[in-house]
Amino acid sequence: MSISTTIKTIQDIMRKDAGVDGDAQRISQLVWMLFLKVFDAQEEEYELMRDAYHSPIPEALRWRNWATDAEGMTGETLLDFVDNVLFKALKELPIGPGTDPRAKVVRDVFEDAYNYMKNGTLLRQVINKLNEVDFNSAKDRHLFGDIYEKILKDLQSAGNAGEYYTPRAVTQFMVTMTDPKLGETVFDPACGTGGFLTSTLEHVRTHYVKTAEDEETLQRSLKGFEKKPLPHLLCITNLLLHGVDVPPVKHDNTLARPLRDYSTREKVQVIVTNPPFGGMEEDGIENNFDSFKTRETADLFLVLIMHLLEDGGRGAIVLPDGTLFGEGVKTRIKEKLLQECNLHTIVRLPNGVFNPYTGIKTNLLFFTKGEPTTEVWYYEHPYPTGYKSYNKTKPIRFEEFEPEQAWWHNREETEFAWKVSVETIKANNYNLDIKNPHRVDVAHADLEEMLEAHQTLLKELDEVRSKLKFELKASLERQE
């Protein structure tokens, strides 16, 4: 049976359980079990490779000792063990100086995790299905990486506005063009389920890691923060699947810390992120950002990134069109960006990249801290031939970014690329929403579509008005 079928079967079993309500709870239920199984598989490797390896999880609570026997605990016995022994112990694992740092990883994962299932027999069925996947098999682990992507997409379908899955092609392109080097600290302050961190791992391993010591350096140089418990759990598991010993991801809101509290030694070399946009932070958060008082999440993250990058540091961020043309505090944030950073590139993505989660148009901003902007290059990413939009079955692909990559280090104006001086941007009140001057036909086509839609709307309104007049007339006649 394929891994994909196994995961689908697990979700079907969960649907029979009265305690699990909706996609988000099903995914949360699956992922804490997945975490323990992946953690246990990783420990099997450590026991072979490291002398006297000792698990931070008490022996009786390790996955192998309570979950792997298909005829083991079930029904009420299993439920009682999970709810009153397993969860209680893992939430209270001792941590502190001298303890295994992996104990804190486990404790943090279970801090906000829950067992939603109420039927111990169904829970045993789920565990048995999960045991069909061998995470020490290179083939299974590779295949599961693809399934994991699907789980993440399912989560986004169950999520709220502003919490979007970043397509793998986009994370890979942003990391490739930012090019983190071995030893550079790479930070994602809103890391979600870990897409940018895993892309960074793959990029640095492919280009710069040569020895076991290099791999240790790489793992120490990653940092992430995630505010919400379920994406945090998914991120930790994702990093474990990518071979990280101690996933360096904190369950915390990066924006809750005042800018003035950061020390110089906390600055980093690279930040790649897709912060939530369209959302609002809780009251008081804006006071952490000095003169840039706003509760718009994406704006606050842009200010934070500028603050945390060291001189020469590189940033790449996904932002909506609204940030590019927005005024008020957005204008002052963009002014600061152009003064303190070289905003050298804006890649304008077409509609539908984040479908079906949002139709908001997005942009990829690339900049270097410590030198002012003199000109901004724009690149309009076109749809592939024959596409009118992206969707679940036709997502954006990494190969589509090959023209941008070829153009990146040898820039010239084309039908898709143009540059704008900083003086022009300043004169336009820091509006960065600058259309492609080489593609006037596109604007005309959009205008024609809008006029056609307007005519259709007028026709529909006329029909509704006629129906209302008819209903009103009939009603008055009945009253007579």
C-alpha positions as CSV (number, residue, x, y, z in Angstrom):
1,M,0.0,0.0,0.0
2,S,1.3,3.5,-0.9
3,I,2.1,6.1,1.8
4,S,-0.5,8.4,0.2
5,T,-3.2,5.6,0.7
6,T,-2.0,5.0,4.2
7,I,-2.5,8.7,5.2
8,K,-5.9,8.8,3.5
9,T,-6.9,5.6,5.4
10,I,-5.8,7.2,8.7
11,Q,-7.9,10.3,8.0
12,D,-10.9,8.1,7.1
13,I,-10.5,6.2,10.4
14,M,-10.4,9.5,12.4
15,R,-13.6,10.7,10.7
16,K,-15.4,7.8,12.6
17,D,-14.2,9.2,16.0
18,A,-16.7,11.5,17.7
19,G,-13.9,13.4,19.4
20,V,-12.2,14.7,16.2
21,D,-13.9,17.7,14.7
22,G,-12.7,19.0,11.3
23,D,-9.5,18.9,9.2
24,A,-7.4,21.0,11.6
25,Q,-8.0,18.6,14.5
26,R,-7.4,15.5,12.3
27,I,-4.1,16.9,11.2
28,S,-3.1,17.9,14.8
29,Q,-4.0,14.4,16.0
30,L,-2.0,12.8,13.2
31,V,1.0,15.0,13.7
32,W,1.7,14.4,17.4
33,M,1.7,10.7,16.7
34,L,3.8,11.3,13.6
35,F,6.3,13.3,15.6
36,L,6.8,10.5,18.1
37,K,7.2,7.9,15.4
38,V,9.7,10.1,13.5
39,F,11.6,10.9,16.7
40,D,11.8,7.2,17.5
41,A,13.1,6.4,14.0
42,Q,15.8,9.1,14.4
43,E,16.7,7.6,17.8
44,E,17.3,4.2,16.2
45,E,19.9,5.8,13.9
46,Y,21.5,7.5,16.9
47,E,21.7,4.2,18.8
48,L,23.7,2.7,15.9
49,M,25.9,5.7,15.4
50,R,26.5,7.2,18.8
51,D,28.0,5.4,21.8
52,A,25.8,5.3,24.9
53,Y,23.0,7.3,23.3
54,H,20.2,7.9,25.9
55,S,16.7,9.0,25.0
56,P,15.2,12.0,26.7
57,I,11.8,10.2,26.7
58,P,11.2,7.7,29.5
59,E,11.7,4.1,28.3
60,A,8.0,3.1,28.7
61,L,6.8,6.1,26.7
62,R,9.0,5.6,23.7
63,W,7.0,4.9,20.5
64,R,8.6,1.4,20.1
65,N,7.5,0.3,23.6
66,W,3.8,1.2,23.5
67,A,2.8,1.7,19.9
68,T,4.5,-0.8,17.6
69,D,2.8,-4.0,18.8
70,A,-0.3,-4.3,16.6
71,E,-2.0,-6.5,19.3
72,G,-0.9,-4.2,22.1
73,M,-2.9,-1.7,24.2
74,T,-6.3,-0.8,22.8
75,G,-9.7,0.5,23.8
76,E,-10.0,2.2,27.2
77,T,-6.6,1.0,28.3
78,L,-4.9,2.8,25.4
79,L,-7.0,6.0,25.9
80,D,-6.1,6.1,29.6
81,F,-2.4,5.6,28.9
82,V,-2.3,8.3,26.2
83,D,-4.3,10.9,28.1
84,N,-3.1,10.3,31.7
85,V,0.4,8.9,31.3
86,L,2.0,9.8,28.0
87,F,0.7,13.4,27.6
88,K,1.2,14.2,31.3
89,A,4.8,13.0,31.3
90,L,5.8,14.5,28.0
91,K,4.3,17.9,29.0
92,E,6.4,17.8,32.2
93,L,9.8,16.4,30.9
94,P,12.5,17.9,33.1
95,I,14.5,20.5,31.2
96,G,17.3,22.9,32.2
97,P,21.1,23.2,32.4
98,G,22.7,19.8,31.8
99,T,19.6,18.1,30.3
100,D,19.4,16.8,26.8
101,P,18.2,19.7,24.5
102,R,16.0,17.2,22.7
103,A,14.0,16.9,25.9
104,K,12.9,20.6,25.5
105,V,12.0,19.9,21.8
106,V,9.6,17.1,23.0
107,R,8.2,19.2,25.8
108,D,7.6,22.2,23.6
109,V,5.8,20.0,21.0
110,F,3.4,18.5,23.6
111,E,2.9,21.8,25.5
112,D,-0.1,22.6,23.3
113,A,-0.8,19.2,21.8
114,Y,-4.1,17.3,22.5
115,N,-5.4,13.8,22.0
116,Y,-8.8,14.5,20.4
117,M,-9.7,10.8,19.8
118,K,-12.3,9.3,22.2
119,N,-12.4,5.8,20.8
120,G,-9.4,3.7,21.9
121,T,-10.1,1.0,19.3
122,L,-10.0,3.6,16.4
123,L,-6.9,5.1,18.0
124,R,-5.2,1.7,17.8
125,Q,-6.2,1.3,14.2
126,V,-4.6,4.7,13.4
127,I,-1.4,3.8,15.2
128,N,-1.2,0.5,13.3
129,K,-1.6,2.2,9.9
130,L,1.1,4.7,10.8
131,N,3.4,1.9,11.7
132,E,3.2,0.7,8.0
133,V,5.6,3.7,7.2
134,D,9.3,3.0,7.8
135,F,11.0,6.3,8.5
136,N,14.4,4.6,8.4
137,S,13.8,3.6,4.8
138,A,15.3,6.2,2.5
139,K,12.5,5.4,0.0
140,D,9.7,5.8,2.5
141,R,11.2,9.0,4.0
142,H,11.5,10.5,0.5
143,L,8.0,9.6,-0.4
144,F,6.7,10.8,2.9
145,G,8.3,14.2,2.2
146,D,5.8,14.6,-0.7
147,I,2.9,13.4,1.5
148,Y,3.9,15.8,4.2
149,E,3.6,18.6,1.6
150,K,0.0,17.4,1.0
151,I,-0.7,17.4,4.8
152,L,0.5,21.0,5.0
153,K,-1.8,22.0,2.1
154,D,-4.7,20.3,3.8
155,L,-3.9,22.3,6.9
156,Q,-4.0,25.6,5.0
157,S,-7.4,24.7,3.6
158,A,-8.6,24.4,7.2
159,G,-6.8,27.6,8.2
160,N,-7.9,31.2,8.7
161,A,-7.3,34.2,6.4
162,G,-3.7,35.2,6.2
163,E,-2.3,31.8,7.1
164,Y,-1.2,30.5,3.7
165,Y,1.0,27.7,2.6
166,T,4.0,29.0,0.7
167,P,4.3,27.0,-2.5
168,R,7.6,25.0,-2.4
169,A,8.6,26.5,-5.8
170,V,8.5,30.0,-4.2
171,T,10.5,29.1,-1.1
172,Q,13.1,27.3,-3.2
173,F,13.4,30.3,-5.5
174,M,13.7,32.8,-2.7
175,V,16.4,30.8,-0.9
176,T,18.3,30.1,-4.1
177,M,18.5,33.8,-5.0
178,T,19.4,34.8,-1.4
179,D,22.0,32.0,-1.4
180,P,22.7,31.4,2.3
181,K,26.3,30.3,2.9
182,L,27.6,27.8,5.4
183,G,28.0,29.5,8.8
184,E,25.6,32.3,8.1
185,T,22.6,32.5,10.5
186,V,19.4,32.1,8.6
187,F,16.2,33.3,10.4
188,D,12.5,32.9,9.7
189,P,10.6,35.0,12.2
190,A,7.2,33.6,11.1
191,C,8.3,30.1,10.0
192,G,4.9,28.4,9.9
193,T,5.4,24.8,9.0
194,G,9.1,25.2,8.1
195,G,9.2,25.6,4.3
196,F,11.9,28.2,4.2
197,L,14.1,26.4,6.8
198,T,13.9,23.1,5.0
199,S,14.7,24.8,1.7
200,T,17.7,26.4,3.4
201,L,18.8,23.0,4.6
202,E,18.6,21.5,1.2
203,H,20.4,24.5,-0.5
204,V,23.3,24.7,1.9
205,R,23.7,20.9,2.0
206,T,23.8,20.8,-1.8
207,H,26.3,23.7,-2.3
208,Y,28.4,24.0,0.9
209,V,28.3,21.0,3.3
210,K,31.3,18.7,2.8
211,T,31.9,17.1,6.2
212,A,30.0,16.1,9.4
213,E,31.3,19.2,11.0
214,D,29.8,21.3,8.2
215,E,26.4,19.7,8.9
216,E,26.7,20.5,12.6
217,T,27.5,24.1,11.7
218,L,24.5,24.3,9.4
219,Q,22.1,22.9,12.0
220,R,23.3,25.4,14.5
221,S,22.9,28.3,12.1
222,L,19.1,28.0,11.6
223,K,16.5,29.9,13.7
224,G,12.8,30.0,13.6
225,F,9.8,31.4,15.5
226,E,6.2,30.3,15.1
227,K,3.3,31.8,17.1
228,K,0.6,29.1,16.7
229,P,0.9,25.6,18.2
230,L,-0.1,23.4,15.2
231,P,2.2,24.9,12.6
232,H,4.9,24.8,15.3
233,L,4.4,21.1,15.7
234,L,4.4,20.6,12.0
235,C,7.6,22.6,11.6
236,I,9.4,20.6,14.3
237,T,8.4,17.3,12.6
238,N,9.3,18.6,9.2
239,L,12.8,19.5,10.4
240,L,13.2,16.1,12.1
241,L,12.2,14.5,8.7
242,H,15.0,16.6,7.2
243,G,17.6,15.1,9.6
244,V,17.9,18.0,12.1
245,D,18.9,16.8,15.6
246,V,17.4,19.6,17.6
247,P,15.0,21.7,15.6
248,P,15.9,25.4,16.5
249,V,12.3,26.6,16.4
250,K,10.7,28.5,19.3
251,H,6.9,28.5,19.9
252,D,6.6,32.3,20.4
253,N,5.4,35.5,18.7
254,T,8.4,37.3,17.4
255,L,6.5,40.6,17.3
256,A,5.8,40.5,21.0
257,R,9.3,41.6,21.8
258,P,10.2,45.4,21.6
259,L,12.8,46.3,19.0
260,R,14.9,48.1,21.6
261,D,15.4,44.8,23.5
262,Y,17.5,43.2,20.8
263,S,21.2,43.3,21.2
264,T,23.8,43.7,18.4
265,R,24.8,40.1,18.7
266,E,21.3,38.9,17.9
267,K,21.5,40.3,14.4
268,V,21.6,37.8,11.6
269,Q,23.0,37.5,8.1
270,V,19.9,36.1,6.2
271,I,16.1,36.4,6.7
272,V,13.7,34.6,4.4
273,T,10.0,34.6,5.3
274,N,6.4,34.8,4.2
275,P,4.7,36.6,7.2
276,P,1.0,36.4,7.6
277,F,-0.7,39.3,5.7
278,G,-4.2,40.7,6.1
279,G,-4.1,40.0,9.8
280,M,-4.1,42.3,12.8
281,E,-1.9,41.9,15.9
282,E,-3.4,42.2,19.4
283,D,-3.6,45.6,21.1
284,G,-0.3,46.8,22.4
285,I,2.0,45.0,20.0
286,E,2.4,48.1,17.9
287,N,4.1,49.8,20.9
288,N,7.1,47.5,20.4
289,F,7.8,49.3,17.1
290,D,8.7,52.8,18.1
291,S,7.4,55.3,15.5
292,F,6.0,52.6,13.2
293,K,2.8,52.1,15.1
294,T,0.5,49.7,13.2
295,R,-1.2,46.5,13.9
296,E,-1.0,45.2,10.3
297,T,1.1,42.0,10.7
298,A,3.1,42.1,7.4
299,D,4.1,45.8,8.0
300,L,5.4,44.9,11.5
301,F,7.4,42.0,10.2
302,L,9.0,44.2,7.5
303,V,10.2,46.6,10.2
304,L,11.4,43.7,12.3
305,I,13.4,42.3,9.5
306,M,15.2,45.6,8.7
307,H,16.0,45.8,12.4
308,L,17.4,42.3,12.8
309,L,19.6,42.1,9.6
310,E,23.2,43.1,10.2
311,D,24.9,45.4,7.7
312,G,25.5,43.3,4.5
313,G,22.7,40.9,5.6
314,R,20.2,39.8,3.0
315,G,16.4,39.7,3.2
316,A,13.7,38.1,1.1
317,I,10.0,38.5,2.0
318,V,6.6,37.8,0.4
319,L,4.4,40.8,0.6
320,P,0.9,41.6,-0.8
321,D,0.2,44.4,-3.3
322,G,-1.3,46.4,-0.5
323,T,2.1,47.0,1.1
324,L,3.5,48.2,-2.2
325,F,0.9,51.0,-2.8
326,G,-0.3,51.5,0.8
327,E,0.0,55.0,2.4
328,G,0.3,56.4,5.9
329,V,2.6,54.3,8.1
330,K,3.2,52.0,5.1
331,T,4.8,55.0,3.3
332,R,7.2,55.6,6.3
333,I,8.1,51.9,6.4
334,K,9.0,51.9,2.7
335,E,11.0,55.1,3.1
336,K,13.0,53.4,5.9
337,L,13.5,50.3,3.7
338,L,14.9,52.4,0.8
339,Q,17.1,54.5,3.0
340,E,18.6,51.6,5.1
341,C,18.5,48.8,2.5
342,N,19.2,48.3,-1.2
343,L,15.9,47.0,-2.4
344,H,17.4,45.7,-5.6
345,T,14.6,43.4,-6.9
346,I,10.9,43.0,-6.7
347,V,9.5,39.9,-8.5
348,R,5.8,40.4,-9.2
349,L,3.8,37.2,-9.1
350,P,0.6,36.7,-11.1
351,N,-2.8,36.0,-9.6
352,G,-3.4,32.5,-8.2
353,V,0.1,31.5,-6.9
354,F,-1.5,31.0,-3.5
355,N,-4.8,29.5,-4.8
356,P,-7.0,28.1,-3.5
357,Y,-6.2,29.8,-0.2
358,T,-6.2,33.4,-1.4
359,G,-6.4,35.3,-4.6
360,I,-4.4,38.2,-3.2
361,K,-1.6,39.2,-5.6
362,T,1.9,38.9,-4.1
363,N,5.4,40.1,-4.6
364,L,8.9,38.8,-3.6
365,L,11.1,41.6,-2.3
366,F,14.9,41.0,-2.2
367,F,17.1,43.5,-0.4
368,T,20.5,44.0,1.3
369,K,20.9,45.9,4.6
370,G,23.4,48.7,5.0
371,E,23.3,50.6,1.8
372,P,20.6,52.9,0.3
373,T,18.6,52.0,-2.7
374,T,19.5,53.8,-6.0
375,E,17.2,51.8,-8.3
376,V,14.7,48.9,-8.1
377,W,14.6,46.2,-10.7
378,Y,11.2,44.7,-11.3
379,Y,10.5,41.3,-12.9
380,E,7.0,40.3,-13.9
381,H,6.6,36.5,-13.6
382,P,4.4,35.3,-16.4
383,Y,2.0,32.4,-16.5
384,P,3.3,29.3,-18.3
385,T,2.0,29.0,-21.9
386,G,-1.7,28.0,-21.9
387,Y,-2.3,29.0,-18.2
388,K,-4.8,31.6,-17.1
389,S,-4.2,31.0,-13.4
390,Y,-2.8,28.4,-11.0
391,N,-4.8,25.9,-8.9
392,K,-4.3,22.8,-6.8
393,T,-3.7,20.6,-9.8
394,K,-1.6,23.2,-11.7
395,P,0.6,24.9,-9.0
396,I,3.5,27.1,-9.7
397,R,6.7,25.1,-10.4
398,F,10.3,25.9,-9.6
399,E,11.3,25.4,-13.3
400,E,9.2,28.5,-14.1
401,F,11.8,30.7,-12.3
402,E,14.6,29.7,-14.7
403,P,14.3,32.9,-16.7
404,E,14.6,35.0,-13.5
405,Q,17.6,33.0,-12.5
406,A,19.3,33.5,-15.9
407,W,18.5,37.2,-15.8
408,W,19.5,37.8,-12.1
409,H,23.3,38.3,-12.5
410,N,23.2,39.8,-16.0
411,R,20.3,42.3,-15.9
412,E,18.8,44.1,-18.8
413,E,15.4,45.4,-19.6
414,T,13.1,42.9,-21.4
415,E,9.4,42.6,-21.9
416,F,9.2,41.2,-18.3
417,A,12.0,43.3,-16.6
418,W,12.4,47.0,-16.0
419,K,14.1,49.3,-13.5
420,V,12.9,52.4,-11.7
421,S,15.1,55.0,-10.1
422,V,14.7,55.8,-6.4
423,E,14.1,59.4,-7.3
424,T,11.0,58.4,-9.3
425,I,9.8,56.3,-6.4
426,K,10.3,59.1,-3.9
427,A,8.5,61.5,-6.2
428,N,5.6,59.1,-6.3
429,N,5.3,59.1,-2.4
430,Y,7.1,55.7,-2.1
431,N,4.6,53.9,-4.1
432,L,6.3,50.6,-5.2
433,D,3.3,49.3,-7.1
434,I,4.8,50.1,-10.5
435,K,3.4,48.4,-13.5
436,N,5.4,46.9,-16.4
437,P,5.9,49.7,-18.9
438,H,6.6,47.2,-21.7
439,R,3.2,45.4,-21.5
440,V,0.6,48.1,-22.1
441,D,-1.5,45.5,-23.9
442,V,-2.0,43.6,-20.7
443,A,-3.4,46.7,-19.1
444,H,-5.7,47.2,-22.1
445,A,-6.9,43.7,-21.9
446,D,-7.6,44.1,-18.2
447,L,-9.6,47.2,-18.9
448,E,-11.7,45.5,-21.6
449,E,-12.4,42.6,-19.2
450,M,-13.5,45.1,-16.5
451,L,-15.8,46.9,-19.0
452,E,-17.3,43.6,-20.1
453,A,-17.8,42.6,-16.4
454,H,-19.3,46.0,-15.7
455,Q,-21.8,45.6,-18.6
456,T,-22.8,42.2,-17.4
457,L,-23.3,43.5,-13.9
458,L,-25.5,46.3,-15.2
459,K,-27.6,43.8,-17.2
460,E,-28.0,41.6,-14.1
461,L,-29.0,44.7,-12.0
462,D,-31.6,45.6,-14.6
463,E,-33.1,42.1,-14.5
464,V,-33.3,42.2,-10.7
465,R,-34.9,45.6,-10.8
466,S,-37.5,44.4,-13.3
467,K,-38.3,41.4,-11.1
468,L,-38.7,43.6,-8.0
469,K,-41.0,45.9,-9.8
470,F,-43.1,42.9,-11.0
471,E,-43.2,41.5,-7.4
472,L,-44.1,44.8,-5.9
473,K,-46.9,45.4,-8.5
474,A,-48.3,41.9,-7.9
475,S,-48.2,42.4,-4.1
476,L,-50.1,45.7,-4.4
477,E,-52.7,44.2,-6.7
478,R,-53.3,41.4,-4.2
479,Q,-53.8,43.9,-1.4
480,E,-56.5,45.7,-3.5
